Amino acid sequence: MADPIKVVLVDDHSMIRIGLKAYFDTLEDIQVVGEASSGEEAVSVVTKTHPDVILMDLVMNGMDGVEATLQVKKVCPNVKVIILTSFHEDLHIFPAIKAGAISYILKDVDPDDLACAVRAAYAGEAVINPRVAARLVRKMQGNGEESPNPFSELTDRELDVLRLVAQGMSNQEIADSLVLSEKTVKTHMTNILSKLHLKDRTQAAAYAWQQGIVRRDQG
């Protein structure tokens, strides 16, 4: 019998890692050789274990899944990274694929299908969630008409705050500019990060520039 596929689990929720490991332990051809709760820890674990496949969460404290994918590919260039996440928005998909992930799967996947994806990745084959695949196809075809406005969930005031964040203003400067309390600005910032599924104000500013809302506002 061939050696089992060596897998490392990277997720900041211990229950997810426990569940995945319990399932993979029932399979003869897949072996969990390491776990990590952050991107930084993932790099360390991969350096020690040299796995064949990594199941990588995207949104984690500290180093996120995109940066972790870049780093583990430097340490172990032949490792196959499967993104396993709850997010299927463009701002998550494309950076992850560009970073070197071979597959992109959502966490509602059937366990048996996930095992098949691990085997496929080991063989160099990609598995992409259908919703994610549709977005990739639209992106490659340059069809922006079907892409929803990424800021549609933001209120007008949240958009105002985001534009000022993108211009490099602090919370106090934004509060002074919009005649708000600093506490209110912090609340708006929390809502913005949650709605856009971003980690911090630096990502929010970069995303605002990328999507053009600052340029349009200033133009």
Buried (B, 14 or more C-beta within 10 A) or exposed (E): EEEBBBBBBBBBEEEBBEBBEEBBEEBEBBBBBBBBBBBBBBBBBBEEBBBBBBBBBBBBEEBBBBBBBBBBBEBBEEBBBBBBBEBBEBBBBBBBBEBBBBBBBBEEBEBEEBBBBBBBBBEEEBBBBEEBBEBBEBBEEEEEEEEEEBBEEBEEBBBBBBBBBBBEBEBEBBBEBBEBEBEBBBBBBEBBBEBBBBBEBEBBBEBBEEBEBBEEBEE
